[in-house]
């Protein structure tokens, strides 16, 4: 029974991790720049993606499940001093720390920034008419913050994948 549980956890970990990393890379390097270049239409696209299609929720769930299942594997390995002292164990712990850091950054910076951008976009759309300079400045500031944090998360997750692949090769 324990082998079946570990297999299910491993499949969940790999599937959710692939979705999370892929979504982060596509978001940071393709969607984000495309949305920004679209102007007001980019806001409508992001509303559809985040509110109606719930992409942010799926990214949050994928990141959470990836980290939780990864911590289960890590906890199992860390019970052995030999494992912790091995190159494999240290590399897995480093990759795990990078993944947890990516999750924390996503939750503490990306999620609230995207939420504020969405609320500001809704306010501006409801008000109609021209946007105030203060609104435009706030949108630009939030977009820069989201872009920087999204790239940081994508890099951290890429390094996580490299660490996990390197550990598996050891």
C-alpha positions in Angstrom: 0.0 0.0 0.0 2.8 2.4 0.9 4.3 1.9 -2.6 1.0 2.8 -4.3 0.8 6.0 -2.1 4.4 7.0 -3.0 3.7 6.4 -6.7 0.5 8.5 -6.6 2.5 11.3 -4.8 5.3 11.1 -7.3 2.9 11.4 -10.3 1.1 14.3 -8.6 4.4 15.9 -7.8 5.7 15.6 -11.4 2.5 16.6 -13.1 1.8 19.6 -10.9 5.5 20.6 -11.0 5.5 20.5 -14.8 2.4 22.6 -15.0 3.8 25.1 -12.4 7.2 25.5 -14.1 5.7 25.6 -17.6 3.1 28.2 -16.6 5.7 30.3 -14.8 8.0 30.3 -17.8 5.2 31.0 -20.4 3.8 33.7 -18.1 7.0 35.5 -17.4 8.6 35.4 -20.9 5.6 35.3 -23.3 2.3 36.2 -21.8 3.5 39.1 -19.6 5.3 40.9 -22.4 2.5 40.3 -24.9 -0.1 41.6 -22.4 1.9 44.7 -21.7 2.3 45.4 -25.4 -1.5 45.1 -25.9 -2.4 48.1 -23.8 -6.0 48.2 -22.6 -6.7 45.0 -24.6 -4.1 43.3 -22.5 -6.1 44.1 -19.4 -9.2 42.4 -20.9 -7.1 39.4 -21.8 -5.7 39.1 -18.3 -9.2 39.5 -16.8 -10.3 36.5 -19.0 -7.2 34.5 -18.1 -7.2 35.2 -14.4 -10.9 35.7 -13.5 -12.8 33.5 -15.9 -10.2 30.8 -16.7 -8.8 31.0 -13.1 -5.2 30.5 -14.2 -3.9 32.0 -11.0 -5.8 29.5 -8.9 -4.5 26.6 -11.0 -0.9 28.0 -10.6 -1.4 28.3 -6.9 -2.8 24.8 -6.6 0.0 23.3 -8.7 2.7 25.1 -6.7 1.1 24.1 -3.4 0.7 20.4 -4.4 4.2 20.3 -5.9 5.8 21.7 -2.7 3.6 19.6 -0.3 4.4 16.3 -2.2 8.0 17.4 -2.5 8.2 18.0 1.3 6.8 14.6 1.9 9.6 13.0 -0.2 12.1 15.3 1.5 10.9 14.4 5.0 11.3 10.8 4.1 14.9 11.3 2.9 15.9 13.6 5.7 15.2 11.0 8.3 18.5 9.4 7.2 21.8 11.2 8.2 23.5 9.4 5.3 21.0 10.8 2.9 21.4 14.3 4.2 25.2 14.1 4.0 25.1 12.7 0.4 25.6 14.9 -2.7 22.2 13.6 -3.8 20.5 14.7 -0.6 22.1 18.1 -0.5 21.2 18.7 -4.1 17.6 17.7 -3.4 17.5 19.9 -0.4 18.8 22.9 -2.4 16.3 22.3 -5.2 13.5 22.0 -2.6 14.5 25.3 -0.9 14.5 27.0 -4.3 11.0 25.7 -5.0 9.7 26.8 -1.6 11.2 30.2 -2.2 9.5 30.4 -5.6 6.1 29.5 -3.9 6.6 32.1 -1.2 7.5 34.8 -3.7 4.5 33.9 -5.9 2.1 34.1 -2.9 3.6 37.2 -1.3 4.3 39.3 -4.4 2.8 38.0 -7.6 -0.7 37.1 -6.3 -1.4 40.4 -4.4 0.1 42.5 -7.2 -2.0 40.8 -9.9 -5.1 41.2 -7.7 -4.4 44.9 -7.3 -3.8 45.3 -11.0 -7.1 43.6 -11.7 -9.0 45.7 -9.3 -7.4 48.9 -10.7 -8.3 47.8 -14.2 -11.9 47.2 -13.2 -12.0 50.6 -11.5 -10.7 52.4 -14.6 -13.1 50.5 -16.9 -16.1 51.3 -14.6 -15.1 55.0 -14.5 -14.9 55.2 -18.3 -13.3 58.2 -19.8 -9.6 59.0 -19.8 -7.3 57.4 -17.3 -5.7 59.8 -14.7 -1.9 60.2 -14.6 -2.0 58.7 -11.1 -3.8 55.6 -12.4 -1.5 55.1 -15.3 1.5 55.5 -13.0 0.1 53.0 -10.6 -0.6 50.5 -13.4 3.0 50.9 -14.7 4.5 50.4 -11.2 2.4 47.3 -10.6 3.3 45.9 -14.0 7.0 46.4 -13.3 6.7 44.7 -9.9 4.7 41.8 -11.4 7.2 41.4 -14.3 10.2 41.4 -12.0 8.7 38.9 -9.5 7.4 36.7 -12.3 10.8 36.5 -13.9 12.4 35.8 -10.5 9.9 32.9 -9.9 10.5 31.5 -13.3 14.3 31.5 -12.7 13.9 30.0 -9.2 11.7 27.2 -10.7 14.2 26.6 -13.5 17.0 26.3 -11.0 14.8 23.9 -9.0 14.3 21.7 -12.1 18.1 21.8 -12.8 18.8 20.8 -9.2 16.3 17.9 -9.3 17.6 16.7 -12.6 21.2 16.9 -11.4 20.4 15.0 -8.2 18.7 12.3 -10.2 21.9 12.0 -12.4 24.1 11.6 -9.3 
